[in-house]
Amino acid sequence: MLTLVGVLGAMVAFAVFIGILAYLIGGFAHKDRPLEAREIAALEQRIAPIGEVRTSDQPPMETVDAGASAAPAEPRSGSEVVQQVCAACHSAGVLGAPKIGSKEDWQPRLAQGFDTLMDHTVNGIRTMPPKGGNPSLTEDELKAALTEMLQQSSLSP
Ligand code: HEC
């Protein structure tokens, strides 16, 4: 009898001891401690807004530098523009585009007048996108490209 009580007592004492130990370990692990500078920086980066409102007209310094180094690009030649932009549709006749090299395709188009073709090149017409879908092209570059396509189709603008 005495043994049974002793064993039970030992078990209860052990359970209490484990409980206290768990409380102490848990308490220490969760203790608040001040954040380190490195952690604060990481935290601020995580919660930073994706954009900022600028109230000045002055371009930010990085933009100024980028603008200076990206000096006005050389105008692209007609054949460059045709190769890089127009040929995507006009070499195979995608969506019914008049094919480069096909006089039959281009003759009725040119009959509208070069200026009208230029207007449709700049502003687009039906499935032909404005500026061939490349808004960075200047009017001069487009004119050179159109002239090039017409010449390659044995027509003179
Ligand atoms: C995304 C395809 C696509 C690209 C890129 C493209 N074109 Fe076209 N283009 C077309 C299609 C399609 C037509 C025929 C539109 C129609 O008549 O319905 C067309 C028609 C034209 C016409 C005839 C318009 C008319 O009035 O008959 C001209 C001129 C022309 N394109 C010039 C250009 C030039 C110059 C470029 C390059 C800067 C270019 N296109 C790039 C699809 C394209």
Residues whose N, C-alpha, C, O or C-beta is under 5 A from the ligand:
A	BS01	HEC	V85 C86 A88 C89 V94 L95 G96 A97 P98 R109 T116 L117 H120 T121 I125 R126 T127 M128 P129 K131 G132 L142 A145 L146
